[in-house]
Amino acid sequence: MFIIVKIELINVSKSFRNFKALDNISLTIKDKEYFVILGPTGAGKTTLLKVIAGLLRPDSGHIHFDGKDVTKLKPEQRNLGFMFENYALFPHMNIFKNISYSGRVHASDRAQTQALVDQVLMMTLLTGRNDAVPEELSGGMKQRVALCRALLNLEQTKLLILDEPLKALDAGLRMNLGRELLLMAKSKQLKLTVIHVTNDEEEAMMASDRIAIMDNGKLIQVGTPHEIYYHPRNLFVANFMSEINYFEGNCITKKKLSWDISQKSTRGDKFYEEIYEDPAPLALDIGGESLFAAYVEKGECEEIELENDIILVVRSNHFKIRLGNREKQKKNALLGKIQRRKFMGVFYRFEVLTEMTLDRTE
């Protein structure tokens, strides 16, 4: 038995007949890191977890735990806790026996196991249901029992693998349990390494130290939540992290901007300065009546050739809606017509046809 500190995947690939589920994945997960694998359904997230856990053997590549090649080791030899997406509960055992299974197999102290079971039952709001069997539980309850069983295996290991651990829970419980998982993983008593799979970007941002974005079996981008959100590698990553608007255009060679909003925006704005320590305005023509200015770091700006085709990406929450008769007062403005308005609780969602779209449809 060994305590896992660092996990390395080296050129890992896995296919099922003609379908390539994992395509040359290389990845390092650090000691005591809460690492989230994020992507749409069918991206290869669960396959990657099963390869790490030893439930599937890769067609090529290697998996190292602390520098030791474990590619050919069986799951029980890898010393980890795994929560399956389909729960995989023992149907003939009640909740208590399902959760305490690991402790019984490893002949742990009964009193200590009982105390741990009581603790995780309280955390997941299952206290008092010890004698219920899986068929008597809702989907959300089954998911919480599966999570408790994975947590109990932490008596033996420091690696916890979670496949969609919060998917079937209601919104309030999902947020609360997500916070509890993070606090537990970072606690001085446990100091866990966690690999958590989800297709919910808010869940990923809330819990993670770093995020890996997957699509079609490929690793698209790895970084901190801040890096993934503000420096997406492509449109797929940008759109997956939040709703975006994007406009095609090109850089301008002859025209210069007569205004610079950064002169006002950066004054005492620490958040802006953190994102753009050395911003430079880039004049863009996206087909409207006036030019736009995109602010990028000077190093990146110098790599963009003038007259290059560009895609301007603007997140929905960075737009402001003003009456059309005030358009001339503002820079970086588009004229449009509101097509739909929907109340979303803490905000309204507007769908707007811009002047470029209106020109094509009218």
C-alpha positions as CSV (number, residue, x, y, z in Angstrom):
1,M,0.0,0.0,0.0
2,F,1.2,3.5,-0.8
3,I,0.0,7.0,-0.4
4,I,-0.5,8.7,-3.8
5,V,1.0,12.2,-4.1
6,K,1.2,12.9,-7.8
7,I,-0.5,11.4,-10.9
8,E,1.0,11.5,-14.4
9,L,-0.6,10.4,-17.6
10,I,1.8,10.1,-20.5
11,N,0.4,9.8,-24.1
12,V,-2.6,7.8,-23.0
13,S,-5.0,6.6,-25.8
14,K,-8.1,4.4,-25.6
15,S,-10.4,3.2,-28.4
16,F,-13.6,1.2,-28.5
17,R,-13.8,-0.4,-31.9
18,N,-13.6,2.5,-34.3
19,F,-14.3,5.2,-31.7
20,K,-11.4,7.0,-30.1
21,A,-12.4,7.8,-26.5
22,L,-9.0,9.1,-25.4
23,D,-6.6,10.7,-27.9
24,N,-3.0,11.0,-26.7
25,I,-3.7,12.5,-23.3
26,S,-0.7,13.8,-21.3
27,L,-1.6,15.3,-17.9
28,T,-0.1,15.9,-14.5
29,I,-2.3,16.1,-11.3
30,K,-0.4,17.6,-8.4
31,D,-0.3,16.5,-4.7
32,K,-3.3,17.7,-2.7
33,E,-4.9,19.3,-5.7
34,Y,-8.6,19.5,-6.3
35,F,-8.6,18.8,-10.1
36,V,-11.8,19.0,-12.2
37,I,-12.2,17.4,-15.6
38,L,-14.9,19.4,-17.5
39,G,-16.5,18.8,-20.8
40,P,-19.7,17.8,-22.6
41,T,-21.3,14.4,-22.6
42,G,-19.2,12.0,-24.7
43,A,-16.0,14.0,-24.3
44,G,-14.1,11.0,-22.7
45,K,-14.2,12.2,-19.1
46,T,-15.4,9.0,-17.5
47,T,-13.1,6.9,-19.7
48,L,-10.2,8.9,-18.4
49,L,-11.2,8.3,-14.8
50,K,-11.6,4.6,-15.4
51,V,-8.1,4.5,-16.9
52,I,-6.6,6.3,-13.9
53,A,-8.5,3.9,-11.5
54,G,-7.4,0.8,-13.4
55,L,-10.9,-0.2,-14.5
56,L,-9.8,0.1,-18.1
57,R,-6.4,-0.5,-19.5
58,P,-5.2,2.1,-22.1
59,D,-4.3,0.9,-25.7
60,S,-1.1,3.0,-25.4
61,G,0.6,5.3,-22.9
62,H,1.4,5.1,-19.3
63,I,-0.1,6.1,-15.9
64,H,2.4,6.9,-13.0
65,F,1.5,7.3,-9.3
66,D,4.5,9.1,-7.7
67,G,6.8,8.0,-10.5
68,K,5.7,4.4,-10.3
69,D,4.2,2.9,-13.4
70,V,0.8,1.5,-12.4
71,T,-0.6,1.0,-16.0
72,K,-0.9,-2.7,-15.5
73,L,-2.0,-2.7,-11.8
74,K,-5.5,-3.8,-10.9
75,P,-7.9,-1.3,-9.3
76,E,-7.6,-2.8,-5.8
77,Q,-3.8,-2.4,-6.1
78,R,-4.0,1.4,-6.8
79,N,-5.4,2.3,-3.4
80,L,-8.1,4.9,-4.2
81,G,-11.7,5.9,-3.5
82,F,-14.0,5.9,-6.5
83,M,-17.6,7.1,-6.8
84,F,-19.3,5.8,-10.0
85,E,-21.7,7.8,-12.0
86,N,-24.3,5.0,-11.9
87,Y,-23.8,4.6,-8.1
88,A,-23.0,0.8,-8.2
89,L,-24.6,0.3,-4.8
90,F,-25.0,-3.3,-3.4
91,P,-28.8,-3.9,-3.7
92,H,-29.0,-6.4,-0.8
93,M,-27.2,-4.1,1.7
94,N,-28.7,-1.3,3.6
95,I,-27.2,2.2,3.7
96,F,-25.0,1.6,6.7
97,K,-23.5,-1.6,5.2
98,N,-23.0,0.0,1.8
99,I,-21.1,2.9,3.3
100,S,-19.1,0.9,5.8
101,Y,-18.1,-1.8,3.2
102,S,-14.5,-0.6,2.9
103,G,-14.0,-0.5,6.6
104,R,-15.2,-4.1,7.0
105,V,-13.1,-5.3,4.1
106,H,-10.0,-3.8,5.6
107,A,-10.9,-4.9,9.2
108,S,-10.9,-1.3,10.5
109,D,-11.8,-0.5,14.1
110,R,-15.6,-0.8,14.3
111,A,-16.1,2.2,16.6
112,Q,-14.0,4.4,14.3
113,T,-15.9,3.2,11.2
114,Q,-19.3,3.9,13.0
115,A,-18.1,7.4,13.9
116,L,-17.1,8.1,10.3
117,V,-20.3,6.7,8.9
118,D,-22.3,9.0,11.2
119,Q,-20.2,12.0,10.2
120,V,-20.7,11.5,6.4
121,L,-24.4,10.7,6.9
122,M,-24.8,14.0,8.7
123,M,-22.9,15.9,6.0
124,T,-25.1,14.4,3.2
125,L,-28.4,14.8,5.1
126,L,-29.0,11.0,5.3
127,T,-29.1,10.7,9.1
128,G,-31.8,8.3,10.2
129,R,-31.9,6.3,7.0
130,N,-29.2,3.7,8.0
131,D,-31.5,0.7,7.5
132,A,-33.0,1.7,4.2
133,V,-32.0,-0.4,1.1
134,P,-31.2,1.2,-2.3
135,E,-34.5,0.4,-3.9
136,E,-36.2,2.6,-1.3
137,L,-34.1,5.6,-2.1
138,S,-34.5,8.4,-4.7
139,G,-31.8,9.0,-7.3
140,G,-30.4,11.9,-5.3
141,M,-30.2,9.8,-2.1
142,K,-28.5,6.9,-4.0
143,Q,-25.9,9.4,-5.2
144,R,-25.2,10.6,-1.7
145,V,-24.9,7.1,-0.4
146,A,-22.4,6.3,-3.2
147,L,-20.4,9.5,-2.3
148,C,-20.4,8.5,1.4
149,R,-19.0,5.0,0.5
150,A,-16.2,6.6,-1.5
151,L,-15.4,8.9,1.4
152,L,-15.2,6.0,3.8
153,N,-12.5,4.4,1.6
154,L,-10.3,7.5,2.6
155,E,-9.4,5.5,5.7
156,Q,-7.1,3.7,3.3
157,T,-6.1,6.3,0.7
158,K,-5.5,10.0,-0.1
159,L,-6.9,9.9,-3.7
160,L,-10.6,10.4,-4.3
161,I,-12.1,10.0,-7.8
162,L,-15.6,11.4,-8.3
163,D,-17.6,10.8,-11.5
164,E,-20.5,13.4,-11.6
165,P,-20.9,13.4,-7.8
166,L,-23.5,16.2,-7.6
167,K,-25.5,15.5,-10.8
168,A,-28.7,14.2,-9.4
169,L,-29.0,16.6,-6.5
170,D,-31.3,19.6,-6.3
171,A,-29.6,23.0,-6.7
172,G,-29.4,24.0,-3.0
173,L,-28.0,20.7,-1.9
174,R,-25.6,20.6,-4.9
175,M,-24.0,23.9,-3.9
176,N,-23.8,23.0,-0.2
177,L,-22.4,19.6,-0.8
178,G,-19.9,21.0,-3.3
179,R,-18.6,23.4,-0.7
180,E,-18.4,20.6,1.9
181,L,-16.4,18.4,-0.5
182,L,-13.9,21.2,-1.1
183,L,-13.5,22.0,2.6
184,M,-13.1,18.3,3.4
185,A,-10.5,17.8,0.7
186,K,-8.5,20.7,2.0
187,S,-8.8,19.9,5.7
188,K,-5.7,19.4,7.7
189,Q,-6.9,15.9,8.7
190,L,-7.3,14.6,5.1
191,K,-5.3,16.7,2.6
192,L,-6.8,14.8,-0.3
193,T,-6.0,14.7,-4.0
194,V,-9.3,14.8,-5.7
195,I,-10.2,14.2,-9.4
196,H,-13.8,15.4,-10.0
197,V,-15.6,15.0,-13.3
198,T,-18.5,17.2,-14.3
199,N,-20.2,18.9,-17.2
200,D,-21.3,21.9,-15.1
201,E,-19.0,24.9,-15.4
202,E,-20.2,26.6,-12.2
203,E,-19.6,23.4,-10.2
204,A,-16.1,23.2,-11.8
205,M,-15.3,26.9,-11.0
206,M,-16.5,26.6,-7.4
207,A,-14.5,23.5,-6.5
208,S,-11.3,23.4,-8.5
209,D,-7.7,24.4,-8.1
210,R,-7.3,23.6,-11.8
211,I,-9.6,22.6,-14.6
212,A,-9.0,20.4,-17.6
213,I,-11.3,20.9,-20.6
214,M,-12.0,17.8,-22.7
215,D,-13.8,17.4,-26.0
216,N,-14.0,14.4,-28.4
217,G,-11.4,12.5,-26.4
218,K,-8.8,15.3,-26.6
219,L,-7.4,17.5,-23.9
220,I,-8.2,21.1,-25.0
221,Q,-6.9,23.3,-22.2
222,V,-5.7,23.0,-18.6
223,G,-5.4,25.9,-16.2
224,T,-6.8,27.6,-13.1
225,P,-10.4,28.8,-13.2
226,H,-9.1,32.4,-13.8
227,E,-6.9,31.3,-16.8
228,I,-9.7,29.2,-18.3
229,Y,-12.3,31.9,-18.0
230,Y,-10.3,34.9,-19.1
231,H,-7.8,33.3,-21.5
232,P,-9.7,30.5,-23.3
233,R,-7.7,28.7,-26.0
234,N,-10.5,28.7,-28.5
235,L,-14.2,29.4,-29.0
236,F,-15.2,26.0,-27.7
237,V,-13.6,26.7,-24.3
238,A,-15.0,30.2,-24.2
239,N,-18.5,29.2,-25.0
240,F,-18.4,26.2,-22.5
241,M,-17.4,28.4,-19.6
242,S,-20.2,30.9,-20.1
243,E,-22.6,32.3,-22.7
244,I,-20.7,34.4,-25.2
245,N,-21.3,36.6,-28.2
246,Y,-18.7,36.7,-31.0
247,F,-18.2,38.8,-34.0
248,E,-16.0,38.2,-37.0
249,G,-13.9,41.1,-38.3
250,N,-10.4,42.3,-39.0
251,C,-7.7,44.6,-37.6
252,I,-7.4,48.1,-39.0
253,T,-4.1,49.5,-40.5
254,K,-4.8,53.1,-41.4
255,K,-7.3,54.3,-38.8
256,K,-6.3,55.1,-35.2
257,L,-8.6,55.2,-32.3
258,S,-9.4,58.8,-31.1
259,W,-10.4,57.5,-27.7
260,D,-9.1,55.1,-25.1
261,I,-11.4,53.7,-22.5
262,S,-8.5,52.2,-20.5
263,Q,-7.5,55.7,-19.4
264,K,-10.6,55.8,-17.3
265,S,-11.2,52.1,-16.7
266,T,-7.8,51.3,-15.1
267,R,-7.9,54.3,-12.7
268,G,-8.1,52.6,-9.3
269,D,-9.7,49.5,-10.8
270,K,-7.6,46.6,-9.3
271,F,-9.7,43.9,-11.0
272,Y,-9.0,45.4,-14.4
273,E,-5.3,45.8,-13.7
274,E,-5.1,42.2,-12.6
275,I,-6.5,41.0,-15.9
276,Y,-4.6,43.4,-18.1
277,E,-1.4,44.5,-16.4
278,D,-0.1,46.2,-19.6
279,P,-3.2,46.7,-21.9
280,A,-3.0,48.0,-25.5
281,P,-6.1,49.0,-27.6
282,L,-6.5,47.1,-30.8
283,A,-8.8,48.8,-33.5
284,L,-11.2,46.3,-35.0
285,D,-13.7,46.5,-37.8
286,I,-16.6,44.1,-37.1
287,G,-19.0,45.4,-39.7
288,G,-20.8,48.2,-37.7
289,E,-20.8,51.9,-38.3
290,S,-17.9,52.6,-35.9
291,L,-14.7,50.8,-34.9
292,F,-14.3,48.7,-31.8
293,A,-11.4,48.6,-29.4
294,A,-10.3,45.3,-27.9
295,Y,-7.8,45.5,-25.0
296,V,-5.1,42.9,-25.0
297,E,-1.7,42.5,-23.4
298,K,1.0,44.3,-25.4
299,G,2.9,41.1,-25.9
300,E,-0.1,39.3,-27.4
301,C,-1.0,42.5,-29.4
302,E,2.4,42.5,-31.1
303,E,1.8,39.0,-32.4
304,I,-1.4,40.0,-34.3
305,E,-0.7,41.1,-37.8
306,L,-2.6,44.1,-39.1
307,E,-5.5,43.2,-41.5
308,N,-5.6,39.8,-39.8
309,D,-9.0,38.2,-39.6
310,I,-10.2,38.2,-35.9
311,I,-13.0,37.0,-33.8
312,L,-14.2,39.4,-31.1
313,V,-15.6,37.5,-28.1
314,V,-17.7,39.3,-25.5
315,R,-19.3,37.6,-22.6
316,S,-23.0,38.3,-22.1
317,N,-22.6,39.8,-18.6
318,H,-20.1,42.4,-20.0
319,F,-22.8,44.0,-22.2
320,K,-24.9,47.0,-21.1
321,I,-28.2,47.9,-22.7
322,R,-29.0,51.6,-23.4
323,L,-31.7,53.4,-25.3
324,G,-31.0,53.8,-28.9
325,N,-31.1,57.6,-28.7
326,R,-28.0,57.5,-26.4
327,E,-25.9,55.3,-28.8
328,K,-23.8,58.3,-29.9
329,Q,-22.8,59.0,-26.3
330,K,-21.0,55.7,-25.9
331,K,-18.0,54.0,-27.5
332,N,-17.8,50.3,-28.3
333,A,-21.6,50.4,-29.0
334,L,-23.8,48.4,-31.3
335,L,-27.3,49.4,-32.5
336,G,-29.9,46.6,-32.2
337,K,-33.4,45.5,-31.5
338,I,-34.5,43.5,-28.5
339,Q,-36.2,40.3,-29.7
340,R,-36.8,38.5,-26.4
341,R,-36.6,39.3,-22.7
342,K,-36.7,36.6,-20.0
343,F,-36.7,36.9,-16.2
344,M,-34.0,34.6,-14.8
345,G,-34.2,35.4,-11.1
346,V,-31.2,37.5,-10.2
347,F,-30.9,38.9,-13.8
348,Y,-32.8,39.3,-17.1
349,R,-31.7,37.6,-20.3
350,F,-32.0,39.7,-23.4
351,E,-31.7,38.4,-27.0
352,V,-30.8,41.3,-29.3
353,L,-30.5,41.4,-33.1
354,T,-27.5,43.7,-33.9
355,E,-27.3,46.2,-36.7
356,M,-25.3,43.7,-38.8
357,T,-27.9,41.0,-38.4
358,L,-30.7,43.5,-39.1
359,D,-29.0,44.5,-42.4
360,R,-29.1,40.9,-43.5
361,T,-32.6,40.1,-42.4
362,E,-34.5,43.3,-43.5
